[in-house]
Amino acid sequence: MRVDYQDLSKRIVALTEGETDVVALMATVACEVHHSDDRFDWTGFYRVTEPELLKIGPYQGGHGCLVIPFARGVCGAAARTGQTQLVDDVDSFPGHIACSSSTRSELVLPVFDASGAVIGVFDLDSDLPAAFTVEDQVALETILASVFAR
């Protein structure tokens, strides 16, 4: 099953309308995105909880790393640079943190609040190599902005 981003976006906007609690928003987005496509084996957020530090937030899938410094891994790179990381082969990413040995590719998007500050990252892992596309990136960046930067 491939995600229908137009339908997913409408559903997420409807479910999150009026909600201001960031954790509730993250939980809803993680759940809806995770169950929208079979490629998504782990889907969730890492929240900025201290300067230069991410901690696991709401997610769907198996366990994840509890703490990720901005200096390490794909999630750290997205938080540090404020740029989406689209990684076809995690083994080729310098400093990749293997929270799950089955992960082959990853898409990590920075999450910005209304003021433009990075409040976390949205991490999608797949057990398939090169599972994510630029279409996924653009659609998910748009969804995240509609939920968190309003």
Residue, then its C-alpha position, 0 to 999 in steps of 0.5 A: m500500500r502506497v500512501d495517498y498524501q492528499d488524503l493523509s494531509k486532510r485526515i491529519v489536519a482534521l484530527t489536529e485542528g485546535e490542538t496545541d499540545v505538541v506531544a499530542l500532535m506528534a502522537t497523532v502524526a506518528c500514528e497516521v503516517h505510520h499506518s499509511d504506508d507499508r514502507f514505514d517500519w518505524t515512524g516517530f519523533y525525537r524532541v529537542t529537550e536540551p540544547e543539542l540533544l534529542k530524546i525519543g518522543p511519540y512513535q510507532g514501531g519497535h523500540g528506538c534510541l532514547v537519546i541522540p545528540f545533534a552531533r550523531g546520526v541522521c536524526g542529529a544531522a537533521a536537527r543540527t542543519g535544519q535540513t531534511q536527510l533522505v538516506d537511501d543506504v544508512d550503512s553509507f551515512p557517516g556516523h549512522i546510529a543503528c537503533s534497529s539492525s533491520t533499518r536500510s533507509e531513512l527519511v528524517l525531517p526537521v520539525f519547526d514551530a511557528s517561530g522557525a525554531v527546530i523543536g524536533v525531528f520526524d524520523l521514518d525508517s524502512d527495512l527496504p533500501a532506497a524506500f523514500t522519495v523526494e515526493d515523500q519528503v515534500a509531502l511530509e514537510t508540508i504536513l509537518a508545517s501545517v501541524f507544527a508551524r501554525 
